[in-house]
Each structure stands twice: as C-alpha cells, then as structure tokens.
Amino acid sequence: MIVVHKLTKTFEKATHAEVVHALSIPNLEVAAGEFVALTGKSGSGKTTLLNILGGLDLAYEGEVYVGGELLGKRSSRALAKLRAETVASVFQSFHLIQGWSAEDNVALPALFSKVSQGGVKSRALQMLEAVGLHGKAKSTPAQLSGGERQRVAIARALFAGARLLLCDEPTGNLDAQTTQGIVDLLLRLNVEGLTLVVATHEPLLLSAAGRHLRLDGGRLQ
C-alpha cells in the first residue's frame, strides 16, 4: 500500500543560515491491511510524514508510492482524486464545517469522487451508520461530542471508499471512555480491510497497532 524510497525533506530556518532535515527515510513499506502506529516526540516529523503520504505535501526528494501511484508525478487534480478514493486523512482538530449537518459534512468528498449525485445521501447515511452515528445525521458539529465529531471526520474520510486512512493524533482531545470508542472503531475498520497509519502517543492505540514505527529527528528508529 505504501512504498517509500530515499525520502528526504529539508527546510531553512528563518535566518537562512541553517538547513533542517525534517525527514530522512531511506526505505519504508506498509502492506495493505496493516495497522501501523507512528510515534515520536513533538517535532520528530510524524505530521510531516503523514502529510507527504497523504499527497498534501510534495516539497520533498525521493519516491513515495501510495496504492501503486507515484505521488510526485501526479497533477493537482489527480492528487485530489487519489485523496478522495484511495488515501484519506483524519486530524486531531476534525476540520468539520460548523454550519453543516453531520450528513452534509460526510458527503463533502462527493465533490471529488465517483459517487453519483443520486447516491450521495444514501452513502453518507451508510458511512454514519458504519461509525455508529446513524441517528445523528442532522446534528451540527456544535451538537455533537468530541468523540462524535471525530467519528464524523472518519466517516467523511472513508466516504469515497479510501483503502488507506492516515490519522494524526485522532484521540488527542478526547477523554478515556471516548478514546476507547475511537480505538474500537479503528480496530474494526482495520479488521474489515482498511490500512491504518496512526500518529499517536495514546497507549490504547499503541496496543491496538500491529507494528510500531518511531521517528526521532526525522529518522526511523
């Protein structure tokens, strides 16, 4: 599902006097169906790596393949299609549209996917049911708990049938009980065939993952 060769990413500090190596990863492979936890201190490169794998950051050197596609060679339109249909990202801050219902938030990827307009509503309801929120379709983010908002974000990410889900601290703002619910949901989705790469410090997620990757100063340990 993921193949990385000689990936490096650098940036210059504000003074332009020093080049910082944000990532230096010679090789990395993640097989379809794996559940991988990505750990490391703040600033170690976890979010940067997830953004690259998700096609959100192309300012790097090396080769990154996701679902057999070489990301650096794709057009902006092709990358948007890839993000809608193959790889999806979920962030700690949810990024839901506040005035929209849960159903409408979940259906947002329909703008970039193959789902027919006639099937958008049924697909959105199907995804809400899959994450345990069928009865919350008309609720706005303000009417949902933190765990429910995260479930809406996951349902939206998977709306178009993505096979790889990238999560950046998905339980960072949640209490213990709600965290367990998100962990259980991710485990179930993984058992159903979804590939997961999750940046986390959460012990429950670390226990659930089948493999751990640790980043230290942009390098895998």
BELFENRA-V126854 format. One line per field, one symbol per residue. ss: DSSP state (h for helix, s for strand, l for the rest). psi: psi as a letter, one per 30 degrees, with the letter a starting at -180 (. if undefined). burial: + if it has 9 or more other ideal C-beta (glycine too) atoms within 8 Angstrom, else -. Layout:
ss=???
psi=???
burial=???
This chain:
ss=lsssssssssssllllllssssssssssssllllsssssllllllhhhhhhhhlllllllssssssllsshhhllhhhhhhhhhhlssssslllllllllshhhhhhhhhhlllllhhhhhhhhhhhhhhlllhhhlllshhhllhhhhhhhhhhhhllllllssssslllllllhhhhhhhhhhhhhhhhlllssssslllhhhhhhllssssssllssl
psi=ekkkkhkkkllklefgfkkkjekjjekkkklkfljkkjlllkgfgeeeeeeeeggfjgilkakjkkhfkjefgkleeeeeeefefeklkklegehljeflleeeeefefffglfklefgeeeeeeeeeefgggefgefklefglleeeeeeeeeeeegeggkfkkkkjhfgfglleeeeeeeeeeeeeeeeffkkkjjklgjeeeeeekfkkkkkjhgkk.
burial=++-+--+++---+-------+++-+--+-+---+++++++---+++-++++++++-+--+-++++++-+-+--+----+++++++++++++--+-+---+++++++++++-++-+----+--+++-+++-+-+--++-+++--+-+++++++++++++++-++++++++++--+---++++++-+++-++---+++++++-+-+++-++--+++++-++--
